[in-house]
Amino acid sequence: MRAGAPRKTRAAALSRRKNCRICGIVRNPILPLLLLACAASAQEPLSLKDAVKQALARHPSLEAASARIQAAESRVGQARSGYLPRVQYMENQMRGNNPVYVFGSLLTQRQFTEANFDIRKLNRPDALNNFQSMVTAEQLIYDFGGVKNGIKAAEFGKKMTEAEKRAEELNLIARVARAYHGVTLAEQALEVTREALKTAEADLKRAETVRDAGLATEADVLAVQVHVAAMKEQVIRREADLKVARAALNEALGLPLETAHRLTTPLAPSAGVEAAGPDQRPELEQIRMARRAAEAQARSARAGYLPQIAFRAAVEADRQEFLNKGGGNWLVMGSVRWNLFDGFRTREAVREAQSMAAAAAAGERQYQNALRLELTKALADYDAATERIKVTEAGVAQAEESLRIIRNRYSNGLATVTELLRAQTALLDAKTRRLAAIHDQRLAAVEVERSAGKLNGDSNVLD
């Protein structure tokens, strides 16, 4: 036992030293900062263009749009099937003693004999089974453009869904840009607010020094303390805004809301935009295709007034038993089907399609003006935001100089604490307005290209 005691004592000492080292690591304030730095470096850099490309590749709204295009392709295939033959197989099993049925079935079964001419059997035949197997084929020869115009209407419908997807892409790119710049705005607003907090804390120390020198009262110190508390509150709000903005960006990208990014595209003024008309907007293409589809549907409906020419063939096997006592036969025929009266169904179908075509034409004219107005507003917003940037930049410089002068005057007892706090607040407001102006200009640049139908993943407004 004595020999083992030193070993236990050394083991306990080593354990205590190990625990002390762990506690020292935990208490060391540098470690959390290092961990945060590692976590930040682990985040993948994400530019605005990369964010747009990710959204275009994975967002559920575009997956839904692609599925609608596939459905439209299937409708085109359904319409084209009108040119192909209809082949059907039928298997029927019948039993009865109806004289006409028995007489005809015996003939088709190739089982009719002289004994069947007996008047008693003709009038009162025994019940007869008939297992009938039939393959029929019918081919439309001509229908005066009914199928052809139906195919055209389906093809125009497919083009509508393709334009719809393009419109969804434009909206998604603009949405991602708004969310991305929403994060950069929140980050810079938080940085500006934190700088204002540091400035307020420095001014609090300055106020305490001035008070200790007998050049200010305790009320001045309390006023600055209230201002510091207000800045801390704004920091908390800005942090919450940043958290929400990051979640909104992930939602726009189709990612889990907690996904972390390191954004690399700065919130800087846009280099400029090129004005163009809205003729490339996919919404206009949708309306044009809707009008042409309605016109094709009207022509297809009018074909209902005219006859259809078709060819039909049938191969038939009739048996008294499932596998024997039977015979086969075939039949071919040409037919002309002419719908002389259908309760005005064709007439109303034509009227409906014509009305839809007229509505689409009127909507196209109206939408052109609406898109021009939308583009005009986007250009006006861009120009206004550009001018605001110039004004706010001058305002920031003036507010910084004013705060410097008032701070010096306050330190010498020549300015009041109210003037100092007012200057601090004015500088924070000026910086915030400048950030808002840059943010609005970047979004207006994106909106100009979206309104013109030119926005894509490689647009210069995303740089």
Stockholm file with secondary structure:
# STOCKHOLM 1.0

chainA/1-463         MRAGAPRKTRAAALSRRKNCRICGIVRNPILPLLLLACAASAQEPLSLKDAVKQALARHPSLEAASARIQAAESRVGQARSGYLPRVQYMENQMRGNNPVYVFGSLLTQRQFTEANFDIRKLNRPDALNNFQSMVTAEQLIYDFGGVKNGIKAAEFGKKMTEAEKRAEELNLIARVARAYHGVTLAEQALEVTREALKTAEADLKRAETVRDAGLATEADVLAVQVHVAAMKEQVIRREADLKVARAALNEALGLPLETAHRLTTPLAPSAGVEAAGPDQRPELEQIRMARRAAEAQARSARAGYLPQIAFRAAVEADRQEFLNKGGGNWLVMGSVRWNLFDGFRTREAVREAQSMAAAAAAGERQYQNALRLELTKALADYDAATERIKVTEAGVAQAEESLRIIRNRYSNGLATVTELLRAQTALLDAKTRRLAAIHDQRLAAVEVERSAGKLNGDSNVLD
#=GR chainA/1-463 SS CTTHHHHHHHHHHHHHHHHHHHHHHHHCTHHHHHHHHHHHHHSCEECHHHHHHHHHHHCHHHHHHHHHHHHHHHHHHHHHGGGSCEEEEEEEEEEECCHHHHHHHHHHTTCCCGGGGCHHHHHSCCCEEEEEEEEEEEEEEECTTHHHHHHHHHHHHHHHHHHHHHHHHHHHHHHHHHHHHHHHHHHHHHHHHHHHHHHHHHHHHHHHHHHHTTSSCHHHHHHHHHHHHHHHHHHHHHHHHHHHHHHHHHHHHTSCTTCCCEECSCCCCCCCCCCCCGGGCHHHHHHHHHHHHHHHHHHHHHGGGSCEEEEEEEEEEEESSSSSSEEEEEEEEEEEECCSCSTTHHHHHHHHHHHHHHHHHHHHHHHHHHHHHHHHHHHHHHHHHHHHHHHHHHHHHHHHHHHHHHHHHHHTTCSCHHHHHHHHHHHHHHHHHHHHHHHHHHHHHHHHHHHHTCCCTTCGGGC
#=GC SS_cons         CTTHHHHHHHHHHHHHHHHHHHHHHHHCTHHHHHHHHHHHHHSCEECHHHHHHHHHHHCHHHHHHHHHHHHHHHHHHHHHGGGSCEEEEEEEEEEECCHHHHHHHHHHTTCCCGGGGCHHHHHSCCCEEEEEEEEEEEEEEECTTHHHHHHHHHHHHHHHHHHHHHHHHHHHHHHHHHHHHHHHHHHHHHHHHHHHHHHHHHHHHHHHHHHHTTSSCHHHHHHHHHHHHHHHHHHHHHHHHHHHHHHHHHHHHTSCTTCCCEECSCCCCCCCCCCCCGGGCHHHHHHHHHHHHHHHHHHHHHGGGSCEEEEEEEEEEEESSSSSSEEEEEEEEEEEECCSCSTTHHHHHHHHHHHHHHHHHHHHHHHHHHHHHHHHHHHHHHHHHHHHHHHHHHHHHHHHHHHHHHHHHHHTTCSCHHHHHHHHHHHHHHHHHHHHHHHHHHHHHHHHHHHHTCCCTTCGGGC
//
